[in-house]
Amino acid sequence: MNKSELIEKIAIGADITKASAGRALDSFIATVTEELVGGGEVALVGFGTYKVNDRAARKGRNPQTGAEIQISAAKVPSFKAGKALKDSCNS
């Protein structure tokens, strides 16, 4: 499912226009992004939690040359599914 398909489903499910659903989805994405950039997390009970994890620096290899390279540390966004979402997928 892509973004436009998701907007269509939201519009049908909430009985609103596609334009309104698109603005709502864009607002949700912007709010989650803003919170993660600020170092917070977003917990949606029953669905899951968005947060930022630290990835340590590590050594890697260039796949073309085999030369060893240093991969720098980074902050990476992550999502951990909630119990209700996991249960829905497994039923």
DSSP file (Angstrom, degrees, kcal/mol; ACC not computed):
  #  RESIDUE AA STRUCTURE BP1 BP2  ACC     N-H-->O    O-->H-N    N-H-->O    O-->H-N    TCO  KAPPA ALPHA  PHI   PSI    X-CA   Y-CA   Z-CA
    1    1 A M              0   0    0      0, 0.0     2,-0.1     0, 0.0     0, 0.0   0.000 360.0 360.0 360.0 131.9    0.0    0.0    0.0
    2    2 A N     >  -     0   0    0      1,-0.0     4,-2.2     0, 0.0     5,-0.2  -0.438 360.0 -89.5-102.3-178.0    1.4    3.4   -0.9
    3    3 A K  H  > S+     0   0    0      1,-0.2     4,-2.6     2,-0.2     5,-0.2   0.898 124.2  49.8 -61.8 -44.0    0.5    6.8    0.5
    4    4 A S  H  > S+     0   0    0      1,-0.2     4,-1.9     2,-0.2    -1,-0.2   0.876 111.5  49.4 -66.3 -35.4   -2.3    7.6   -1.9
    5    5 A E  H  > S+     0   0    0      2,-0.2     4,-2.2     1,-0.2    -1,-0.2   0.888 111.1  50.3 -67.4 -38.6   -3.9    4.2   -1.2
    6    6 A L  H  X S+     0   0    0     -4,-2.2     4,-2.6     2,-0.2    -2,-0.2   0.915 108.8  51.3 -64.8 -43.1   -3.6    4.9    2.5
    7    7 A I  H  X S+     0   0    0     -4,-2.6     4,-2.6     1,-0.2    -2,-0.2   0.906 109.3  51.2 -59.6 -41.8   -5.2    8.3    2.1
    8    8 A E  H  X S+     0   0    0     -4,-1.9     4,-2.2     2,-0.2    -1,-0.2   0.918 110.7  47.8 -62.0 -44.4   -8.1    6.7    0.2
    9    9 A K  H  X S+     0   0    0     -4,-2.2     4,-2.8     2,-0.2    -2,-0.2   0.903 112.5  49.2 -63.4 -41.9   -8.7    4.1    3.0
   10   10 A I  H  X S+     0   0    0     -4,-2.6     4,-2.6     2,-0.2     5,-0.2   0.926 110.3  51.3 -63.2 -44.4   -8.6    6.8    5.7
   11   11 A A  H  X>S+     0   0    0     -4,-2.6     5,-2.0     1,-0.2     4,-0.7   0.910 114.1  43.2 -59.7 -43.7  -11.1    8.9    3.8
   12   12 A I  H  <5S+     0   0    0     -4,-2.2     3,-0.5     3,-0.2    -2,-0.2   0.934 115.9  47.8 -67.4 -46.5  -13.5    6.0    3.4
   13   13 A G  H  <5S+     0   0    0     -4,-2.8    -2,-0.2     1,-0.2    -1,-0.2   0.836 120.5  36.4 -65.6 -34.2  -13.0    4.8    7.0
   14   14 A A  H  <5S-     0   0    0     -4,-2.6    -1,-0.2    -5,-0.2    -2,-0.2   0.444 105.5-125.0 -98.6  -1.3  -13.5    8.3    8.5
   15   15 A D  T  <5 +     0   0    0     -4,-0.7     2,-0.3    -3,-0.5    -3,-0.2   0.928  69.0 123.2  54.9  49.8  -16.1    9.4    6.0
   16   16 A I      < -     0   0    0     -5,-2.0    -1,-0.2    -6,-0.2    -2,-0.1  -0.806  67.9 -83.0-128.9 171.8  -14.1   12.5    5.0
   17   17 A T     >  -     0   0    0     -2,-0.3     4,-2.3     1,-0.1     5,-0.2  -0.325  35.3-117.0 -73.3 159.9  -12.7   13.8    1.8
   18   18 A K  H  > S+     0   0    0      1,-0.2     4,-2.7     2,-0.2     5,-0.2   0.866 116.6  56.5 -63.2 -35.8   -9.5   12.6    0.4
   19   19 A A  H  > S+     0   0    0      2,-0.2     4,-2.2     1,-0.2    -1,-0.2   0.922 109.1  45.3 -62.5 -43.7   -8.1   16.1    0.7
   20   20 A S  H  > S+     0   0    0      2,-0.2     4,-2.4     1,-0.2    -2,-0.2   0.906 113.3  49.9 -65.5 -41.9   -8.9   16.1    4.5
   21   21 A A  H  X S+     0   0    0     -4,-2.3     4,-2.5     2,-0.2    -2,-0.2   0.891 110.0  51.4 -63.9 -39.5   -7.5   12.6    4.9
   22   22 A G  H  X S+     0   0    0     -4,-2.7     4,-2.6     2,-0.2    -2,-0.2   0.911 110.6  47.6 -63.4 -43.3   -4.3   13.7    3.1
   23   23 A R  H  X S+     0   0    0     -4,-2.2     4,-2.4     2,-0.2    -2,-0.2   0.896 112.2  50.6 -64.7 -39.3   -3.9   16.7    5.4
   24   24 A A  H  X S+     0   0    0     -4,-2.4     4,-2.4     2,-0.2    -2,-0.2   0.921 112.2  46.3 -64.1 -44.0   -4.5   14.6    8.5
   25   25 A L  H  X S+     0   0    0     -4,-2.5     4,-2.6     2,-0.2    -2,-0.2   0.923 112.8  49.5 -65.4 -43.9   -1.9   12.0    7.3
   26   26 A D  H  X S+     0   0    0     -4,-2.6     4,-2.5     1,-0.2    -2,-0.2   0.896 111.6  49.9 -61.1 -39.9    0.7   14.7    6.5
   27   27 A S  H  X S+     0   0    0     -4,-2.4     4,-2.5     2,-0.2    -1,-0.2   0.903 110.1  50.4 -65.2 -41.4    0.0   16.3    9.9
   28   28 A F  H  X S+     0   0    0     -4,-2.4     4,-2.5     2,-0.2     5,-0.2   0.939 112.2  46.9 -60.6 -47.7    0.5   12.9   11.6
   29   29 A I  H  X S+     0   0    0     -4,-2.6     4,-2.5     1,-0.2    -2,-0.2   0.918 113.5  48.3 -61.8 -44.8    3.8   12.3    9.8
   30   30 A A  H  X S+     0   0    0     -4,-2.5     4,-2.6     2,-0.2    -1,-0.2   0.897 112.2  49.1 -63.8 -40.5    5.1   15.8   10.6
   31   31 A T  H  X S+     0   0    0     -4,-2.5     4,-2.2     2,-0.2    -2,-0.2   0.923 112.7  46.2 -66.5 -44.8    4.1   15.5   14.3
   32   32 A V  H  X S+     0   0    0     -4,-2.5     4,-2.4     2,-0.2     5,-0.2   0.928 114.2  49.2 -62.7 -44.9    5.8   12.1   14.7
   33   33 A T  H  X S+     0   0    0     -4,-2.5     4,-2.7    -5,-0.2     5,-0.2   0.930 110.8  49.9 -60.1 -46.7    8.9   13.4   12.8
   34   34 A E  H  X S+     0   0    0     -4,-2.6     4,-1.7     1,-0.2    -1,-0.2   0.899 111.6  48.5 -59.9 -42.4    9.1   16.6   15.0
   35   35 A E  H  <>S+     0   0    0     -4,-2.2     5,-2.6     2,-0.2    -1,-0.2   0.908 112.8  47.1 -66.0 -42.3    8.8   14.5   18.2
   36   36 A L  H ><5S+     0   0    0     -4,-2.4     3,-1.5     1,-0.2    -2,-0.2   0.899 110.2  52.3 -67.4 -40.3   11.5   12.1   17.1
   37   37 A V  H 3<5S+     0   0    0     -4,-2.7    -1,-0.2     1,-0.3    -2,-0.2   0.865 106.7  55.3 -62.1 -35.1   13.9   14.9   16.0
   38   38 A G  T 3<5S-     0   0    0     -4,-1.7    -1,-0.3    -5,-0.2    -2,-0.2   0.441 124.6-104.4 -78.2   0.8   13.4   16.4   19.5
   39   39 A G  T < 5S+     0   0    0     -3,-1.5    -3,-0.2     1,-0.2    -2,-0.1   0.502  82.9 116.8  92.6   4.4   14.5   13.2   21.2
   40   40 A G      < -     0   0    0     -5,-2.6    12,-0.4    -6,-0.2     2,-0.3  -0.146  54.3-129.8 -92.0-169.9   11.0   12.0   22.2
   41   41 A E        -     0   0    0     10,-0.1     2,-0.5    -3,-0.1    10,-0.2  -0.959   5.9-136.7-139.7 159.3    9.0    9.0   21.3
   42   42 A V  E     -A   50   0A   0      8,-2.4     8,-2.8    -2,-0.3     2,-0.6  -0.968  18.4-168.5-122.0 115.9    5.4    8.5   20.2
   43   43 A A  E     -A   49   0A   0     -2,-0.5     2,-0.7     6,-0.2     6,-0.2  -0.919   6.0-171.8-109.2 120.8    3.5    5.6   21.8
   44   44 A L  E >>  -A   48   0A   0      4,-3.2     3,-2.4    -2,-0.6     4,-2.2  -0.919  30.5-126.2-110.9 103.4    0.2    4.6   20.3
   45   45 A V  T 34 S+     0   0    0     -2,-0.7     4,-0.0     1,-0.3    37,-0.0  -0.219  92.0  10.0 -55.9 129.4   -1.4    2.1   22.7
   46   46 A G  T 34 S+     0   0    0      1,-0.1    39,-0.8    35,-0.0    -1,-0.3   0.144 129.0  58.5  88.1 -19.1   -2.3   -1.1   20.9
   47   47 A F  T <4 S-     0   0    0     -3,-2.4    35,-2.9     1,-0.3     2,-0.3   0.833 104.0 -96.0-105.7 -58.6   -0.4   -0.1   17.8
   48   48 A G  E  <  -AB  44  81A   0     -4,-2.2    -4,-3.2    33,-0.3     2,-0.4  -0.967  27.9 -83.0 161.7-175.1    3.2    0.5   18.6
   49   49 A T  E     -AB  43  80A   0     31,-2.3    31,-2.5    -2,-0.3     2,-0.5  -0.983  21.4-155.6-129.0 130.3    5.9    3.0   19.6
   50   50 A Y  E     +AB  42  79A   0     -8,-2.8    -8,-2.4    -2,-0.4     2,-0.3  -0.884  32.7 146.6 -98.4 132.7    8.1    5.2   17.4
   51   51 A K  E     - B   0  78A   0     27,-2.2    27,-3.1    -2,-0.5     2,-0.5  -0.954  45.7-105.5-155.0 174.1   11.4    6.2   18.8
   52   52 A V  E     - B   0  77A   0    -12,-0.4     2,-0.3    -2,-0.3    23,-0.0  -0.922  30.8-165.1-109.9 129.3   15.0    7.0   17.9
   53   53 A N  E     - B   0  76A   0     23,-3.0    23,-3.0    -2,-0.5     2,-0.5  -0.813  20.0-121.2-109.4 152.9   17.8    4.5   18.7
   54   54 A D  E     - B   0  75A   0     -2,-0.3     2,-0.6    21,-0.2    21,-0.2  -0.807  19.7-156.4 -92.2 131.3   21.6    5.0   18.7
   55   55 A R  E     - B   0  74A   0     19,-3.7    19,-2.1    -2,-0.5     3,-0.1  -0.943  19.8-130.0-107.3 124.0   23.6    2.9   16.4
   56   56 A A        -     0   0    0     -2,-0.6     2,-0.1    17,-0.2    15,-0.0  -0.251  27.3 -94.8 -70.5 156.6   27.2    2.5   17.5
   57   57 A A        +     0   0    0     16,-0.1     2,-0.3    13,-0.0    15,-0.2  -0.414  55.2 170.9 -65.6 147.9   30.2    3.1   15.2
   58   58 A R  E     -C   71   0B   0     13,-2.4    13,-3.4    -3,-0.1     2,-0.4  -0.963  34.7-100.5-154.2 168.4   31.4   -0.1   13.6
   59   59 A K  E     +C   70   0B   0     -2,-0.3     2,-0.2    11,-0.2    11,-0.2  -0.758  41.7 169.5 -95.2 143.3   33.7   -1.6   11.0
   60   60 A G  E     -C   69   0B   0      9,-3.0     9,-2.7    -2,-0.4     2,-0.4  -0.765  27.0-114.8-137.9-175.8   32.4   -2.7    7.7
   61   61 A R  E     -C   68   0B   0      7,-0.3     7,-0.2    -2,-0.2     6,-0.1  -0.984  20.8-121.3-130.0 139.7   33.7   -3.8    4.3
   62   62 A N     >  -     0   0    0      5,-2.8     4,-3.1    -2,-0.4     5,-0.2  -0.689  24.9-146.7 -72.0 119.4   33.4   -2.3    0.9
   63   63 A P  T  4 S+     0   0    0      0, 0.0    -1,-0.2     0, 0.0     0, 0.0   0.761  93.1  48.7 -65.9 -23.2   31.6   -5.0   -1.1
   64   64 A Q  T  4 S+     0   0    0      1,-0.1    -2,-0.0     3,-0.1    -3,-0.0   0.894 128.6  18.1 -81.7 -41.0   33.4   -4.2   -4.3
   65   65 A T  T  4 S-     0   0    0      2,-0.1     3,-0.1     0, 0.0    -1,-0.1   0.675  90.0-130.4-105.3 -20.3   37.0   -4.0   -3.0
   66   66 A G     <  +     0   0    0     -4,-3.1     2,-0.1     1,-0.3    -2,-0.0   0.463  55.6 149.9  81.3   0.3   36.8   -5.9    0.3
   67   67 A A        -     0   0    0     -5,-0.2    -5,-2.8    -6,-0.1    -1,-0.3  -0.405  51.3-113.7 -68.8 142.3   38.6   -2.9    1.9
   68   68 A E  E     -C   61   0B   0     -7,-0.2     2,-0.3    -3,-0.1    -7,-0.3  -0.580  38.6-175.2 -76.9 136.5   37.7   -2.4    5.6
   69   69 A I  E     -C   60   0B   0     -9,-2.7    -9,-3.0    -2,-0.3     2,-0.6  -0.916  26.1-119.2-130.3 158.3   35.9    0.9    6.3
   70   70 A Q  E     -C   59   0B   0     -2,-0.3     2,-0.6   -11,-0.2   -11,-0.2  -0.870  21.7-156.1 -98.3 123.9   34.7    2.7    9.4
   71   71 A I  E     -C   58   0B   0    -13,-3.4   -13,-2.4    -2,-0.6    -2,-0.0  -0.892  21.3-130.8 -99.8 123.0   31.0    3.3    9.6
   72   72 A S        -     0   0    0     -2,-0.6   -17,-0.0   -15,-0.2    -1,-0.0  -0.233  25.9 -91.3 -74.8 161.2   30.2    6.2   11.9
   73   73 A A        -     0   0    0    -16,-0.1     2,-0.3   -19,-0.0   -17,-0.2  -0.298  50.2-179.2 -65.4 153.9   27.6    6.2   14.7
   74   74 A A  E     -B   55   0A   0    -19,-2.1   -19,-3.7     2,-0.0     2,-0.5  -0.988  31.7-121.0-153.2 158.3   24.1    7.3   13.8
   75   75 A K  E     -B   54   0A   0     -2,-0.3   -21,-0.2   -21,-0.2   -23,-0.0  -0.916  35.4-170.6-100.4 129.7   20.7    7.9   15.2
   76   76 A V  E     -B   53   0A   0    -23,-3.0   -23,-3.0    -2,-0.5     2,-0.1  -0.972  21.1-123.3-126.9 135.3   18.1    5.7   13.5
   77   77 A P  E     -B   52   0A   0      0, 0.0     2,-0.3     0, 0.0   -25,-0.2  -0.461  34.5-175.6 -72.0 147.4   14.3    5.8   13.8
   78   78 A S  E     -B   51   0A   0    -27,-3.1   -27,-2.2    -2,-0.1     2,-0.4  -0.966  19.1-149.9-142.4 160.0   12.6    2.6   14.8
   79   79 A F  E     -B   50   0A   0     -2,-0.3     2,-0.6   -29,-0.2   -29,-0.2  -0.998   5.6-164.8-131.0 129.1    9.1    1.2   15.3
   80   80 A K  E     -B   49   0A   0    -31,-2.5   -31,-2.3    -2,-0.4    -2,-0.0  -0.966  24.6-128.3-115.4 119.1    8.2   -1.5   17.8
   81   81 A A  E     -B   48   0A   0     -2,-0.6   -33,-0.3   -33,-0.2   -34,-0.1  -0.333  21.7-125.0 -66.0 141.9    4.8   -3.1   17.2
   82   82 A G     >  -     0   0    0    -35,-2.9     4,-2.4   -38,-0.1     5,-0.2  -0.324  26.8-101.6 -81.2 168.9    2.4   -3.2   20.1
   83   83 A K  H  > S+     0   0    0      1,-0.2     4,-2.9     2,-0.2     5,-0.2   0.894 119.9  52.3 -60.6 -43.2    0.8   -6.4   21.4
   84   84 A A  H  > S+     0   0    0      1,-0.2     4,-2.1     2,-0.2    -1,-0.2   0.898 111.2  47.3 -63.2 -39.9   -2.6   -5.8   19.7
   85   85 A L  H  > S+     0   0    0    -39,-0.8     4,-2.0     2,-0.2    -1,-0.2   0.917 113.1  48.5 -66.2 -43.3   -0.9   -5.3   16.3
   86   86 A K  H  X S+     0   0    0     -4,-2.4     4,-1.5     1,-0.2    -2,-0.2   0.925 111.9  49.3 -61.3 -44.5    1.2   -8.4   16.8
   87   87 A D  H  < S+     0   0    0     -4,-2.9     4,-0.4     1,-0.2    -1,-0.2   0.889 109.1  52.7 -63.7 -39.1   -1.9  -10.4   17.8
   88   88 A S  H >< S+     0   0    0     -4,-2.1     3,-0.8     1,-0.2    -1,-0.2   0.888 109.7  48.8 -63.0 -39.5   -3.8   -9.1   14.8
   89   89 A C  H 3< S+     0   0    0     -4,-2.0    -1,-0.2     1,-0.2    -2,-0.2   0.784 113.1  47.7 -71.1 -26.6   -1.0  -10.2   12.4
   90   90 A N  T 3<        0   0    0     -4,-1.5    -1,-0.2     1,-0.2    -2,-0.2   0.373 360.0 360.0 -97.7   4.8   -0.8  -13.7   14.0
   91   91 A S    <         0   0    0     -3,-0.8    -1,-0.2    -4,-0.4    -2,-0.1   0.464 360.0 360.0-102.9 360.0   -4.5  -14.5   14.0
